[in-house]
């Protein structure tokens, strides 16, 4: 294990941010693939909040926070089984390579009001 990160996000906070920005936050924070995945969901705000928490957890597991990285550098995807996965690009991918990180494990959960994500980075020492 190289690093761990966790984050909790209020679904209402994301919903308010979407309303306040006229949806611009969705373009700034989420990739087109993430937006396509969440928009048709009955609980789209919870879906976006879960991905926001996942991105934050990954940045924390990398040890960078958002320093030098962009929101789109971390994309949350799902395997056919429904298991969440992470695809890194840009500065986040370069940082992971520099640290010898070869895999990121991700767990996401949400309840009515909150979402939580937990990320673990694995790799060579």
C-alpha positions in Angstrom: 0.0 0.0 0.0 1.3 3.4 -0.9 -1.5 5.7 0.3 -5.0 6.0 1.5 -7.7 8.7 1.2 -11.3 9.2 2.2 -13.9 11.9 1.7 -17.5 12.5 2.7 -19.7 14.8 0.7 -23.2 16.2 1.4 -25.6 15.5 -1.5 -27.4 18.7 -0.8 -24.1 20.7 -1.1 -23.6 19.3 -4.7 -27.2 19.9 -5.6 -26.9 23.6 -4.4 -23.6 24.1 -6.3 -25.2 22.8 -9.5 -28.1 25.2 -9.0 -25.9 28.1 -8.1 -23.6 27.7 -11.1 -26.3 26.8 -13.6 -24.7 23.4 -14.0 -21.2 24.9 -14.9 -19.7 23.0 -12.0 -20.6 19.7 -13.7 -18.4 20.6 -16.7 -15.6 21.9 -14.6 -15.4 18.9 -12.2 -16.7 15.9 -14.1 -15.6 14.4 -17.4 -18.1 13.9 -20.2 -18.2 10.2 -19.4 -19.0 10.9 -15.7 -21.7 13.3 -16.7 -23.2 10.8 -19.1 -23.2 8.2 -16.4 -24.9 10.3 -13.7 -27.4 12.6 -15.6 -29.9 9.9 -16.3 -29.9 8.5 -12.8 -33.0 9.1 -10.6 -30.6 10.4 -7.9 -28.2 12.3 -10.1 -27.1 14.6 -7.3 -26.1 11.6 -5.2 -24.2 10.1 -8.2 -22.3 13.4 -8.8 -21.6 13.7 -5.0 -20.2 10.2 -4.9 -17.9 10.9 -7.8 -16.8 14.2 -6.2 -16.0 12.3 -3.0 -14.1 9.7 -5.0 -12.0 12.3 -6.8 -11.1 13.9 -3.5 -10.2 10.6 -1.9 -7.9 9.7 -4.8 -6.2 13.1 -4.6 -5.7 12.5 -0.9 -4.4 8.9 -1.5 -1.9 10.4 -4.0 -0.8 12.9 -1.3 -1.3 15.8 -3.7 -4.7 17.2 -3.0 -5.5 19.4 -6.0 -2.0 20.9 -6.1 -1.0 20.8 -9.7 -3.8 18.5 -10.7 -7.2 19.1 -12.4 -10.5 17.6 -11.6 -10.6 15.8 -14.9 -7.2 14.1 -14.1 -9.2 11.6 -12.1 -12.1 9.9 -13.8 -14.4 7.4 -12.0 -15.6 4.6 -14.1 -17.4 1.3 -13.5 -16.5 -2.2 -14.5 -19.2 -4.5 -16.0 -19.8 -5.9 -12.5 -20.6 -2.3 -11.2 -17.3 -2.1 -9.2 -15.9 1.5 -9.4 -12.5 2.1 -10.9 -10.3 5.0 -11.5 -8.5 6.2 -14.6 -5.8 8.9 -14.1 -4.5 11.3 -16.7 -2.5 14.5 -16.8 -0.7 15.6 -13.6 -2.4 12.9 -11.5 -1.1 10.1 -13.8 2.4 11.6 -13.8 2.4 11.8 -10.0 1.2 8.2 -9.7 4.0 7.1 -12.0 6.6 9.0 -10.0 5.4 7.3 -6.8 5.4 3.9 -8.4 1.6 3.6 -8.0 0.3 0.8 -10.3 -3.3 0.4 -9.0 -6.0 2.4 -7.2 -8.7 0.6 -5.3 -11.9 2.6 -4.8 -15.0 2.1 -2.7 -18.0 4.5 -3.0 -21.2 4.5 -0.9 -24.1 6.8 -0.5 -27.1 7.2 1.7 -29.8 9.8 1.4 -27.9 12.8 2.6 -24.2 11.8 2.3 -21.7 10.0 0.1 -18.4 8.6 1.1 -15.4 7.3 -0.9 -12.3 5.5 0.1 -9.2 5.1 -2.1 -6.1 3.0 -1.6 -3.1 3.3 -3.9 -1.0 0.2 -4.5 2.4 -0.1 -6.1 6.1 -0.9 -5.8 8.0 0.6 -2.9 
